[in-house]
């Protein structure tokens, strides 16, 4: 079996496991003190978010497996469950980000709680936009699977942000997300000998947004701080 055939048949299936490994590794550095045994109890919504987030990643593996084994009918049947779960993710993600922002500011007295709020909110915008387009084009597999892949890559930002600094400096954590998406680009260049329009439009938009987010965080942009303060108070 050639490299081209392997990438064509197994890429999304293997990427689903790689994303799981990244999430497990990233959160393994903070899950004990922040979720399992916190010195100060965390808001309950954080546990709901963690459960739904874990369920979504498991669902991604399931759907990738069904496509890999050519169970397209089952893939579409259980897809309605994914539609509900995926639709809840941005809502729950935004609610959790705001709740944890207030907790970090009021309970942990973190000075950067307000400015950092922009990071999870942006990640939810990326996920929500890619997921919504994936559902719109659910009958066009070449668009659908790439958009779902991009949506799942966006969810790894928090995990990359928890990587040890000697592996990935905190200010560069979005580079991990971009590298995952670029693996999808590399797959297309080998299998399809061309760049799919999903990546052609999504990558510039995502990278531009990341630049704005990181500039805002590193420069404490006053306009955003006023908005964040209004959201968290």
N, C-alpha and C positions, 0 to 999 in steps of 0.2 A: 504494500500500500504506500503510495507516494505521500510526501508532505502535504501536497495540495489536497489530496483526498482526506487525510487525517484532519486537517484544519476545517475542511468543509463539513465533515461528519461529527467531529467531536469538540469544536472550539467552544461553543456556548455551554455545552455540558461541563467541560473542564473549567471554564471561567466561573461557573457557579460555585464550584468547590474552592477555587482560588479566592474568590470574594469572601467565602465563609472563613477560610484560613486567615485572611487579612483582618477580618472583624474580630475573630477569636483572639488572635495575637495582640491586636491593638488594645482591645478592652481588657485583656488579661492583666494589664498593668494598673488598672484603676478599679476594676469591678468589685474587688473585695472591700476597699475602703470607701467607695462611693455608692455601692448598691447593696452588697451582702452584709457588711458589718460597719456601717457608717457611724462615726462618733456622734453625729447629729442626724436624726431620722430624716430621710429625704421625702419630698412630696410623693404621695401615692401614685400620681400620674406617671412618674418616672418608671415605675414597675410595669404599669400598663403599656407604656411606650416600648419598654424592653421586650415584653412578651409579644407584642404585635410585630415589632421589628424582627425578632427572631423567627416568628411565624412566616413573615414575608420572605426571608432568605431561604427558609425551608421550602416554601412554595415555589421559589425560583428554581431550586434544584429539582423539585418534582416536575415542573413544567419542562425544564430542559431535558430531563430524563425521558419524558413522554414523547417529546419531539425526536430525541435520539433513537428511540425504539419504534418510531413511526406510528405511535398511538395518537394520531392527530385528532381523532374523534373524541377521545378522552381528554386530550389537551384542551379542546374547545369547551367541553362540557364543564370541566372544573375551572375553566377560565372565568366563569361568572363569580366564583368565590374570590378569585384574585381581583376581579373588578371592584368588589366591595372592600376587600382588604387594602388594595392600592389606593382606593378613593379615601379611605380613612387615614392613611399614612400622613399626608400633608396636614390635615386638620389636627391630628394627634401630635404631629411633630411640632407644629407652631405652638399649640397649647403647652406642650412640654417645655419648649424653649423659653416661653414667657414665664412659666411657673418656676423653672430652674434659674432663670435670670433673676427673678425676685428673691429666690432662696439664696443664691450666691451673693447678692447685694446686701440683703437684710440679715441673713443668718451667718454667712461666712465672711461678710464684710470685704468682699473682693472688689477692688477698685476698678477692675476692668470688666465687670459684669455687664455694664450697659453697652460698651463699645463692642464686646464680643457677641452680643445678641444677633448681630447682623450675619454671623457665620451660619448658625443653624437655620435661620430664616431663608438665607440664600439657597442653602442646600435643599430645603423643601420646595422652593420655587423651581429649581432644576429638576428635582424628582417629579414634582407635580406636572410640570410642563411636558416632560418626556413621557410620563405615564399617560397623560391625557391624549397626546398625539398617538401613542401606541394603541390606545383603545379605539381612537378614531380610525386608524389604519389596521385594525385587527384582522381584516380580510386580505391584507396585503403583507404576506409573511416577511418579505425582504425589508420592509419598513418597520413592521411590528417588532421583530426580534431585536433589531438594532436599537430601537428606542427603549425597549425594556432593559436591554443591556446598559445603555447610557444611564437610565434611571437607577439601576442597581449600583452602578459605579459611583453615582452621586452620593449614595448612602454610606460609602466607605470613608468619607471625609473625616468623620468623627473618630474612626478607628485609626486612620493615618495620623491624626492629630495627637494620638496617644502613644505613638511609636517612641522608643528611646531617642533622645536627641542625637546620639552618636550615629544612629541609623538614618534618621530623617529629622533635620532641624524643624522645630515647630513652625517657623515662618514659611516653610516650603511644603507643608503637608498636602496642599492641593496638587503638588507635583505627582503624588501617588495616585490620586484620582485620574489625572490626565494620562499617566502612563498606562493605566488599565484601559482607558478609552483608545489610546494609541495602539494597544494590542489588537483591538477590533479593526483599526485601520490597517494594520499590518496583515491581518487575516484576509481582509478584502483585497489588498494589493496582490496577495499570493493567489487567492482562489478566484477572484473576479477580475484581476488585472486592472483595477480601477478603484477610485474612491467613491463610495456611495453618497448620495446627496444628503442622507441623514447626518453623516459625519461632516460633510462639506459646510453645512449650515450650523450644526450643533456645536462643533468644537470652537469656532471663533466666538460664538455667543457665550459659551461657558467660560472660556479663558478670559474674555473681556470682563465678565461678571466677577470672576475670581480676582482679577487685578484690582477692580474697584473695591471689592470686599477687603482685600489685604491692605490696600492703601488706606482705607477707612480705619482699619484696626491699628495699623502701625503709626498712623498720624493723628489718631484721636480726632477725627473730623467733627467739628463742633455741630454742624447741621444734623448729622446722624445722632450725636449724643443727646441733642434736644428731643429728637423723635424717640429714641430708645428710652430716655427718662420718662417721657409721657406714657409709653407703653407699659413700663414696669411700675409706675406709681398709680 
